[in-house]
Amino acid sequence: TRTGSITGTDAAAGAFTLGFFALSFLIFAIPAGLVAARFGRRRTIRAGLALLGVVFLAGYGVRSIGALQGLFLIGGIGWALINVNSYPMVVEMA
């Protein structure tokens, strides 16, 4: 198996770690809509962008797979805030 250069993991562990991003997106999809109903879609999308930006910046310094999985959990929440609310906002604007 081929190991990654940063964390020393193989491809299967990398795919498993990426699953944390998708899992947190799925879990937080409905709450993301509820957050937007309370605070507004534009604010929610901006908060998601800021959260995702912070996660990506923090990812540069991560050297352990556990910390990366934690960041991916948080990143999935940010992505849900963006993705769930983008289409309804575009439809409202049209």
C-alpha positions as CSV (number, residue, x, y, z in Angstrom):
1,T,0.0,0.0,0.0
2,R,1.0,3.5,-0.6
3,T,1.3,5.9,2.4
4,G,0.5,9.6,2.5
5,S,3.3,12.0,2.9
6,I,1.9,14.0,5.8
7,T,0.1,11.6,8.2
8,G,1.7,8.3,7.1
9,T,-1.7,6.7,6.3
10,D,-2.8,4.6,3.4
11,A,-5.5,5.3,0.9
12,A,-8.2,3.4,2.8
13,A,-7.6,5.5,5.9
14,G,-7.7,8.7,3.8
15,A,-11.0,7.7,2.3
16,F,-12.4,6.8,5.7
17,T,-11.3,10.2,7.0
18,L,-13.0,12.0,4.1
19,G,-16.2,10.2,5.1
20,F,-16.2,12.3,8.3
21,F,-16.9,15.4,6.1
22,A,-19.8,13.7,4.4
23,L,-21.2,12.3,7.6
24,S,-21.3,15.6,9.4
25,F,-22.8,17.2,6.3
26,L,-25.7,14.7,6.4
27,I,-26.2,15.0,10.1
28,F,-26.3,18.8,10.0
29,A,-28.3,19.3,6.8
30,I,-31.7,19.8,8.6
31,P,-30.2,21.9,11.4
32,A,-28.6,24.1,8.8
33,G,-32.0,25.0,7.4
34,L,-33.3,25.7,10.9
35,V,-30.3,28.0,11.6
36,A,-31.1,29.9,8.3
37,A,-34.8,30.2,9.3
38,R,-33.7,31.9,12.5
39,F,-30.8,34.1,11.4
40,G,-31.3,34.4,7.6
41,R,-29.9,32.6,4.7
42,R,-27.2,35.2,3.8
43,R,-25.8,35.3,7.3
44,T,-25.9,31.5,7.5
45,I,-24.0,31.1,4.2
46,R,-21.4,33.6,5.3
47,A,-20.9,31.8,8.6
48,G,-20.5,28.6,6.7
49,L,-17.9,30.1,4.4
50,A,-16.0,31.6,7.4
51,L,-16.1,28.2,9.2
52,L,-14.9,26.3,6.2
53,G,-12.1,28.8,5.6
54,V,-10.9,28.4,9.2
55,V,-11.0,24.6,8.8
56,F,-9.0,24.8,5.6
57,L,-6.4,27.1,7.2
58,A,-6.2,25.0,10.3
59,G,-5.7,21.9,8.1
60,Y,-2.3,23.2,7.0
61,G,-0.8,22.7,10.5
62,V,-2.4,19.3,11.2
63,R,-0.1,16.3,11.4
64,S,-2.3,13.7,13.0
65,I,-5.2,11.8,11.4
66,G,-7.4,12.2,14.5
67,A,-7.1,16.0,14.3
68,L,-7.8,15.9,10.6
69,Q,-11.0,13.9,11.2
70,G,-12.1,16.4,13.8
71,L,-11.5,19.2,11.3
72,F,-13.5,17.4,8.7
73,L,-16.4,17.0,11.1
74,I,-16.4,20.8,11.6
75,G,-15.9,21.4,7.9
76,G,-18.9,19.3,7.0
77,I,-21.0,21.5,9.2
78,G,-19.7,24.6,7.4
79,W,-20.4,23.0,4.0
80,A,-24.0,22.1,5.1
81,L,-24.6,25.8,6.1
82,I,-23.5,26.8,2.6
83,N,-24.9,24.1,0.4
84,V,-28.3,23.6,2.0
85,N,-29.1,27.4,1.9
86,S,-27.6,28.3,-1.5
87,Y,-30.3,27.0,-3.8
88,P,-33.3,28.4,-1.8
89,M,-31.6,31.8,-1.7
90,V,-31.1,31.7,-5.5
91,V,-34.7,30.7,-6.0
92,E,-35.9,33.6,-3.8
93,M,-33.7,36.1,-5.8
94,A,-35.1,34.8,-9.2
